[in-house]
């Protein structure tokens, strides 16, 4: 149990990805009033206003920290915005949404990849406006996490390779779990007492209750009823096989997100039990044993971080997931074609909307300029009676 500090906190829930982040973010939105009653504000994200509605429906979310992320992650800083401007925007959000006594909770699984230099600057800026910064995140048994991340790459990033391709440390889209990096780096900035590491696998069936009750110290008796489906579920082995083929025919990662969201939305409760070969499992163990040992030595709540995951089936040989029947081939081609078309139409609609907005702004400016430059003739008042 954490002691209540003298000053309000900026609490950063930093992920990591595939550790129940979306489920927690949904719970934060659905229990916003309960949090507020216990002195914790979960602000809406002015940068992505649709996130609250998505979370209310139990959909996949990215949290409420896009404005913080725009400063903390240089790759996410909008074009034309300086780091100083991004920091000012983030701090203004904290001052505007805070009341001076309540703590503020921000959640984004991307925050675990923050620039440590910018993170130190952000923590100092929060201190200047009266807030202490604390960080909490989950870590997950490595083999299971690697499989989950692999499937996420298929769903959201148009990845087409095998699991063996994904875990091999080469250039490109491969498995690089941000575990030790954020724990060690943020702990060096804030002090280790301000960084809490939680074992996801030990608590995955009680994740929301544990976070509210044990970390936030908010009684869980009055939590909103849990969702009947898994938020952002994984894919079945058959879905993995077909998604790899679809991704090869898609033009953009947006198409992957569109297709996978439709698959998940069609039946969010489909059970799945992924499998990996013994050779792939051994390779993961070889690569990440030292990192797991370091995390356990640093201290973790809920259990001990392991390399193996009980939820993953280990097999001698992987089934051939490249063989596609003619009927499946037809379906894959149709799905990919329709997804590419939908992405293209959506992009054109957004471009047309931007052009219309710019045209309307120009027209309004021209009309305003004309009104200022052309004198308006005084109106004549006609008398009640005309002279004959």
Secondary structure, 3 states (H helix, E strand, C coil): CCCCCCCCEEEEECCCCCCCHHHHHHHHHHCHHHHHHCCEECCCCCCCCCHHHHHHCCCCCCCCCHHHHHHHCHHHCCCCCCHHHHHHHHHHHHHHHCCCCCEEEEECHHHHHCCHHHHHHHHHHHHHCCCEEEEEEEECCHHHHHHHHHHHHHHHCCCCCCHHHHHCCCCCCCCCCCCHHHHHHHHHHHCHHHEEEEEHHHHHHHHHHHHHHHHCCCCHHHCCCCCCCCCCCCCCHHHHHHHHHHHHHCCCHHHHHHHHHHHHHHCCCCCCCCEEEHHHHHHHHHHHHHHHHHHHHHCCECCCCCCCCCCCEEECCCCCCCCCCHHHHHHHHHHHHHHHHHHHHHHHHHHHHHHHHHHHHHHHHHHHHHHHHCCCCCCCCCCCCCCC
